[in-house]
């Protein structure tokens, strides 16, 4: 059974909706050099994330169609990491391919630390390798004493991640990942989890 708890919601049913891994690798090979979003890359480079680059891919029909399958909160779901105040009720799809270099890990951090009052979740899908281990911690990396692991899971399917609990990627091998921001107004993780349990999170 796919895992659904306070940390993650596995969504294997999205595998056939999203681009195939071969398609995503083709996007990287053909568009990565001229499709980097400077604002996104500059923003993430100010955070303590080790050797990870971010590349915007907002023109993919399959990705945008997948985002549209998620329930909206009063029609105000947004999918944008750098959200402008005037965009708060706009349905907008933004996604990235992230590439982590070999030999580094990604330290405990919040996957979303945006405007106050906005709750977030992140949809991730490992392109290469086939799966990835995600570990949630009790605090971010800069905290003292050091962060302690509280939940670890190997994700082989598209997975919705609770972005309000610190998380990290401890494996040091190279990793290419599809990342889609799913940011809502006025809802929290329990709201998303309840809709998933009731079968109303997605319209398929």
N, C-alpha and C positions, 0 to 999 in steps of 0.2 A: 504494500500500500504506500502511495506517495506520502511523504511527511508533511504535516501541517501543524504548527505549534506557535509559540510566542516569538520564535525567531525567523522561521522560513515557511513558505508554502510552495511545495513542489508542484509544477504544472506541466506534466509530460504531454498533455493534450495540445500544448502550443508548439511542440516540435515540428508538426506537419504544417503549421501556419507560418512560422518564421522561415527566412531563407535557409537553405541547406548550408552545412558547414563549408562545402565546396564553393557555394555561391558567395559566402561571406569572405572566404579566403581570396576569391577572385576580386572582390571589392577592394580588399587590402592591396593586392598586387597591382591593380590598375589605377587606384584613386588615392592611395594614402599620401603620396607626395604633394598633391594639389588639393586635398580635401581636409586638411588640418584646420580646425577652428582655432585661430590664434587666441581668442578670448578664453576659450575653454582651457587650452593648453597652458596659457599664462596663469589662469586661476588655480589650476591644480598644482602647478609648479611652486606655488607659495605654501603648499601643505607638506607635511612630513611623509610623503609617499615616495618610496624608493624606486627609481628607475622605471616609471610607468609613463607612457605617452598616450594621449587621447586624441581620437580622430573622429570628427563629426560625419555621420552618414544619415542625413535627414531626408533623402530623396528616394528611399527604398519603399516601394509599394507594399510589399509583404510586411515589413516592420510597422508601417503606419496603420495597416489594416489590423494587425495584431493588437496594437494599442487601442484601437477603436472597439475591440471586443470587451474591454473592461467596463464594469459598471461605473457610472459617474455619480458624484455626490452633488445633487442639485444642479447637474449639468456643469459642474465646475472643475472636473478633473483637468489637470494640466500635466504636461510631461516636459519639463524644462528645468535644468539645473540653475541657470542664471535667469531667474524670472523677474521681469520688470513689473512694477506696481500696476501699470495699466493693463497687464496681461493676466490678472489674477483669475478671471473667469473665462478665459479663452481655452478651448480644447486645442492643444498644440502638441505635436509629436516631435520629440528630439531624442536622438540616440547617438551612441558612440561605439566605436571599437577601441578597446584598450589593449595595449601591448606592453607586457612587463618583461623586462630583460632578464636573461638567465643570471643566476647568482644573487638575486635580491629577494627580499620578502616585502610585504606591505604591512606596515605597523598598525596596531589597533587605532581605529579612527571611527568617526561617525560617517556613514555613507551619505547622509544629508544633514547639513547644518545651515539651513537657509532662513528665510524670514520667520519671525516669531509668529506662532499661531498656525503654521503650515506643517502638516504631518506628511511624511513621505515614505515611500517604499521604492525599491529598486528591483527591476527585472534583469537577471543575468543569465547568460547562456554561454558555456565554455565552447570555444571554437577549436582550440588546440592547447592542451590535450583534450581527450574526450570528456574528462570530468575534472573537478577541482574541489579542494577541501576548504571550507569556510569555517572560521572559528570566531565565536562571539566571546567577548571579554567583559569584565566588570567595570572597566574604565578605559580611557584612551591612553595612548602610549606615553604622553608627557606627565601623566599623574604619578604621584608617589603615595604608597609603595607601588611597585610595578604591577601592571594589569595581570589579572588571573583569568585563565580560560574557564568558561562556564558552559559552553556547548560547541561541539564540533560535528560537522556533517559533510559527507562526500556527496557533491551534487553532480548528477549525471544528466539531468533534464533542465529545461528552463526553470528558474526558481525565483520567486518573489521574496525579497529580503527585507526584514524590518530594519529600516535605516536609522532608528532612534536608539539602537543598542550598539555599542562599539563592536567592531568586527575587524578581523585581519586575515591575511593569507600568509601562512607560515612557510609554505613550500617555496623553494628558491629556484625551481626550474622556470624556464620561459613560459609565459602564459598569454594567450590571445583570447579575448573575451568580448562578447556583445553585452553592452550596458544600456539599459533604457530607464530613464527617470520616470517615475509614476508618482506625481505629487498632487495631493488633494487638499481642498479647503475643509476645515472643521471636522475631519474624521481622524480616527486613530487606527492602530494596528488591529485592535479587537473588532472594529467595524469591518475591516477587510477580512479577517479570519472568520467572523460570523457569516459574512456573505459567501465565503468559500464553502463553509460547512453546510449552508443552506442551498448551495448550488446556484447562487445568483451573482457570483463575482464576475463570471464571464458569460457572454452571449455567443454560443457557438452553433 
